[in-house]
């Protein structure tokens, strides 16, 4: 009985192994394509949105420095999102820069230029804050809204930053030390 059971269990395994061997023997290696195959987007229209966004982001900061706050893609929605301080004539001109895609405008309180100016002040003061025991992990911007400052202890140190940069729009948040990725 034991031999019969072993034979019954081993027979399908041998059949599978034999089949694998014949398939591998029949499949000849294929040479690589002569030229790379272009990568296809998973979202229809993604390339058009990316091209339009790049075009707007190239022109808008120089043409409307006091109004332009940034560009983002809503790929699933098939729309280009333009963050801007409402300014006469800007919407029509931006639509003309990106005629092949849908464009939505998002009202912003501050331009990218304003926010970057404030962010640069915070970045330039890193040593100042370090001398006072305040650990600033990150400084960035949130489209048209504020300069984001990631602190090790925002509860303790947030008020100090807000007092020093009273004219700037700051969003103080919990920050974390970055761990650089290595190639190894």
C-alpha positions as CSV (number, residue, x, y, z in Angstrom):
1,X,0.0,0.0,0.0
2,X,2.8,2.4,0.9
3,X,4.6,1.8,-2.4
4,X,1.4,2.2,-4.4
5,X,0.7,5.6,-2.7
6,X,4.2,6.8,-3.3
7,X,4.0,5.8,-6.9
8,X,0.7,7.6,-7.3
9,X,2.1,10.8,-5.7
10,X,5.3,10.7,-7.7
11,X,3.7,10.1,-11.1
12,X,2.2,13.6,-11.4
13,X,5.4,15.2,-10.2
14,X,7.4,13.4,-12.8
15,X,5.0,14.4,-15.5
16,X,5.2,18.1,-14.5
17,X,9.0,17.9,-14.5
18,X,9.1,16.3,-17.9
19,X,6.7,18.9,-19.3
20,X,8.8,21.7,-18.0
21,X,11.9,20.2,-19.5
22,X,10.3,19.9,-23.0
23,X,9.0,23.5,-22.9
24,X,12.4,24.8,-22.0
25,X,14.0,22.8,-24.7
26,X,11.6,24.1,-27.3
27,X,11.9,27.8,-26.4
28,X,14.9,29.3,-28.1
29,X,16.4,32.5,-26.6
30,X,15.1,35.7,-28.3
31,X,17.6,38.4,-29.2
32,X,17.0,41.8,-27.5
33,X,15.1,44.4,-29.6
34,X,17.3,46.5,-31.7
35,X,15.9,49.7,-30.1
36,X,14.3,50.4,-26.8
37,X,10.6,50.1,-26.7
38,X,9.0,53.4,-25.5
39,X,7.5,53.3,-22.1
40,X,3.7,53.5,-22.2
41,X,1.8,55.5,-19.6
42,X,-0.8,53.6,-17.6
43,X,-3.1,56.7,-17.8
44,X,-4.5,57.9,-21.1
45,X,-3.5,61.4,-21.8
46,X,-0.8,61.5,-19.1
47,X,2.0,62.6,-21.5
48,X,-0.2,65.4,-22.8
49,X,-0.8,66.6,-19.2
50,X,2.9,66.4,-18.4
51,X,3.9,68.3,-21.5
52,X,1.3,71.0,-20.9
53,X,2.4,71.3,-17.2
54,X,6.0,71.7,-18.2
55,X,5.1,74.4,-20.7
56,X,3.1,76.3,-18.2
57,X,5.7,75.9,-15.5
58,X,8.4,77.2,-17.8
59,X,6.4,80.4,-18.9
60,X,4.2,81.3,-15.9
61,X,6.8,82.1,-13.2
62,X,8.5,84.8,-15.4
63,X,5.2,86.1,-16.8
64,X,3.2,86.3,-13.6
65,X,5.7,86.2,-10.7
66,X,3.2,87.8,-8.3
67,X,0.4,85.4,-9.2
68,X,1.7,82.0,-10.3
69,X,1.9,79.5,-7.4
70,X,2.5,76.2,-9.1
71,X,1.2,73.4,-11.3
72,X,0.0,69.9,-10.5
73,X,-1.5,67.1,-12.5
74,X,-4.8,65.3,-11.8
75,X,-3.9,62.3,-14.0
76,X,-7.0,60.2,-13.2
77,X,-9.2,63.3,-13.8
78,X,-7.3,64.2,-16.9
79,X,-6.8,67.8,-15.8
80,X,-4.0,70.3,-15.3
81,X,-4.3,72.2,-12.0
82,X,-2.9,75.7,-12.0
83,X,-2.4,77.3,-8.6
84,X,-2.5,81.1,-8.8
85,X,-3.4,84.3,-7.1
86,X,-6.4,85.4,-9.2
87,X,-5.1,87.9,-11.7
88,X,-6.9,89.5,-14.7
89,X,-6.0,87.8,-18.0
90,X,-3.9,85.0,-16.6
91,X,-6.5,82.2,-16.9
92,X,-7.1,82.8,-20.6
93,X,-3.4,83.1,-21.3
94,X,-2.6,79.9,-19.4
95,X,-5.4,78.0,-21.3
96,X,-3.8,79.2,-24.5
97,X,-0.5,77.7,-23.4
98,X,-2.2,74.3,-22.9
99,X,-5.0,74.1,-25.5
100,X,-4.9,70.3,-25.7
101,X,-5.8,69.6,-22.1
102,X,-8.4,70.5,-19.5
103,X,-7.2,73.2,-17.2
104,X,-8.6,74.0,-13.7
105,X,-7.5,76.9,-11.6
106,X,-7.1,76.8,-7.9
107,X,-7.1,80.0,-5.9
108,X,-3.9,80.6,-4.0
109,X,-3.1,83.1,-1.3
110,X,0.5,83.6,-2.1
111,X,2.6,83.2,-5.2
112,X,5.4,80.7,-5.5
113,X,7.9,83.6,-5.6
114,X,6.6,84.9,-2.2
115,X,6.7,81.5,-0.6
116,X,10.2,80.7,-1.9
117,X,11.5,84.0,-0.6
118,X,10.2,83.2,2.9
119,X,11.4,79.6,2.6
120,X,14.9,80.8,1.7
121,X,15.0,83.0,4.9
122,X,14.2,80.0,7.0
123,X,16.8,77.8,5.2
124,X,19.4,80.6,5.6
125,X,18.7,80.6,9.4
126,X,19.4,76.9,10.0
127,X,22.6,77.7,12.0
128,X,20.7,80.3,14.0
129,X,18.1,77.8,15.0
130,X,20.6,75.0,15.7
131,X,22.4,77.3,18.1
132,X,19.1,77.8,20.0
133,X,18.4,74.1,20.2
134,X,15.7,74.1,17.5
135,X,16.0,71.3,15.0
136,X,14.6,72.1,11.6
137,X,14.4,68.9,9.6
138,X,12.7,70.3,6.4
139,X,11.6,73.5,4.7
140,X,9.3,73.4,1.7
141,X,6.3,75.1,0.2
142,X,2.6,74.1,-0.1
143,X,1.2,75.5,-3.4
144,X,0.0,79.0,-2.7
145,X,-0.7,78.4,0.9
146,X,2.4,78.4,3.2
147,X,6.0,77.6,3.8
148,X,6.1,74.2,5.5
149,X,8.6,73.8,8.3
150,X,9.2,70.4,9.7
151,X,10.5,70.6,13.3
152,X,11.8,67.9,15.7
153,X,9.5,69.4,18.4
154,X,6.8,71.6,16.8
155,X,4.9,72.0,20.1
156,X,7.9,73.5,21.9
157,X,9.6,75.4,19.0
158,X,6.7,76.4,16.6
159,X,6.0,79.6,18.4
160,X,9.6,80.7,18.1
161,X,9.6,80.4,14.4
162,X,6.2,82.1,14.0
163,X,7.5,85.0,16.1
164,X,10.7,85.4,14.1
165,X,8.9,85.2,10.7
166,X,5.8,87.1,11.6
167,X,5.1,88.4,8.1
168,X,5.6,84.9,6.5
169,X,2.8,82.3,6.1
170,X,4.3,79.3,7.9
171,X,2.8,75.8,8.4
172,X,4.7,74.3,11.3
173,X,4.6,70.5,11.3
174,X,6.2,67.4,12.8
175,X,9.5,66.8,10.9
176,X,11.7,63.8,10.8
177,X,15.4,63.4,10.2
178,X,16.1,62.1,6.7
179,X,17.9,58.9,6.2
180,X,19.9,59.1,2.9
181,X,19.6,56.0,0.7
182,X,22.8,54.4,-0.4
183,X,23.5,52.5,-3.6
184,X,24.7,49.4,-1.6
